[in-house]
Amino acid sequence: MHVINLKPIRAFLAQGHKDARDPLLAWYKKASKTKWSNLAEVRADYPHCDMYGSCYIFNIGGNKYRLIVKIEFLKGTIYVKHVLTHKEYDKDSWKNDC
């Protein structure tokens, strides 16, 4: 898969969430090297991945953070939309992008 728009990841790490670096990097490496074609295949690698509208939500860093992306399976692309703390995620403002 081709991962597009890494700005949200960079911005999140720049805010001081250094403990998210390794889990986000591991997700990026896995996502970049795979070819998912549906949610079942995503869940084979990430069993706790959820869907809301057109977005896929990954638990990052032991459920401490949320990575929200859109996946275009036919195009083989992943668009990074948000990286959030659990508290930010609970505010639900990210749902407008999904």
C-alpha positions as CSV (number, residue, x, y, z in Angstrom):
1,M,0.0,0.0,0.0
2,H,1.1,3.5,-0.7
3,V,0.8,5.7,2.5
4,I,0.0,9.3,1.6
5,N,0.1,12.4,3.8
6,L,2.5,11.8,6.7
7,K,2.0,15.4,7.9
8,P,-0.4,14.3,10.7
9,I,2.1,11.8,12.0
10,R,5.0,14.3,11.9
11,A,2.9,16.9,13.6
12,F,1.8,14.5,16.3
13,L,5.4,13.5,17.0
14,A,6.5,17.1,17.0
15,Q,4.0,17.8,19.8
16,G,6.1,15.7,22.1
17,H,4.5,12.3,21.8
18,K,7.8,10.5,21.5
19,D,6.5,7.2,22.8
20,A,4.3,7.0,19.8
21,R,7.2,7.1,17.4
22,D,8.1,3.4,17.4
23,P,4.5,2.1,17.2
24,L,3.7,4.6,14.4
25,L,6.9,3.6,12.5
26,A,6.0,-0.1,12.9
27,W,2.5,0.6,11.5
28,Y,3.9,2.6,8.6
29,K,6.4,-0.2,7.7
30,K,3.7,-2.9,7.9
31,A,1.2,-0.9,5.9
32,S,3.7,0.1,3.2
33,K,4.7,-3.5,2.6
34,T,1.3,-5.1,2.5
35,K,-1.6,-5.2,0.0
36,W,-4.8,-5.2,1.9
37,S,-8.0,-5.7,-0.1
38,N,-10.6,-5.5,2.6
39,L,-11.2,-5.0,6.3
40,A,-10.8,-8.7,7.1
41,E,-7.2,-8.6,5.7
42,V,-6.5,-5.4,7.7
43,R,-7.8,-7.1,10.8
44,A,-5.6,-10.2,10.2
45,D,-2.7,-7.8,10.9
46,Y,-4.4,-5.4,13.3
47,P,-7.3,-7.3,15.0
48,H,-8.5,-4.2,16.9
49,C,-8.8,-2.0,13.7
50,D,-12.3,-0.5,13.7
51,M,-14.2,1.4,11.0
52,Y,-16.3,4.5,11.3
53,G,-17.9,5.8,8.1
54,S,-15.1,5.7,5.5
55,C,-12.3,5.8,8.1
56,Y,-10.2,3.0,9.6
57,I,-9.1,3.4,13.2
58,F,-6.0,1.8,14.5
59,N,-5.0,1.5,18.2
60,I,-1.4,2.7,18.5
61,G,1.0,2.4,21.5
62,G,-1.0,-0.1,23.5
63,N,-4.3,1.7,22.9
64,K,-2.9,5.0,24.1
65,Y,-3.2,6.7,20.7
66,R,-5.5,6.5,17.7
67,L,-4.4,6.6,14.0
68,I,-7.3,7.4,11.7
69,V,-6.9,6.7,8.0
70,K,-8.9,6.3,4.8
71,I,-8.0,3.2,2.7
72,E,-8.6,3.0,-1.0
73,F,-8.2,-0.8,-1.5
74,L,-8.5,-0.7,-5.3
75,K,-6.0,2.1,-5.6
76,G,-3.7,0.6,-3.0
77,T,-3.5,3.8,-1.0
78,I,-3.8,4.8,2.6
79,Y,-4.5,8.5,3.4
80,V,-3.4,9.4,7.0
81,K,-6.1,11.8,8.4
82,H,-5.3,12.1,12.1
83,V,-3.2,10.8,15.0
84,L,-4.8,11.5,18.3
85,T,-4.5,10.9,22.0
86,H,-7.3,8.9,23.5
87,K,-8.6,12.2,25.0
88,E,-8.6,14.0,21.7
89,Y,-10.2,11.0,20.0
90,D,-13.1,11.0,22.5
91,K,-14.0,14.5,21.5
92,D,-15.3,13.1,18.2
93,S,-14.3,16.1,16.1
94,W,-12.3,13.7,13.7
95,K,-15.6,12.2,12.7
96,N,-16.3,15.1,10.3
97,D,-13.5,13.7,8.0
98,C,-15.1,10.3,7.8
